[in-house]
Amino acid sequence: MTQLESRIYPFVKKHGIVQEVMILKDQNYSKWTEKIDESWYSALPATLIIKGEKRNFRFGSYETYEELKSDVDAILDE
């Protein structure tokens, strides 16, 4: 079982996330990281939240749903 099946799918389902979730698995990340965010120095994991022209980019993982929700709410409230 992959982490996608054991961690990501259950997380999305448990928290009722209905927005599109994209996961990049390309091991040659240096070819596309700068296209996502110029400040990204290729550290993984990273999360990019987009709403229209608004962007929130975070290096590192979310430890809790509340941390993720806080970042999503912040961009929705702008």
Protein Blocks (a to p, Z undefined) as FASTA:
>chain_A
ZZklmmmmmmmmmnopabdcdddfbfblmlmmmmmomklgoiacdddddehjbccddedj
dfbfklmmmmmmmmmmZZ
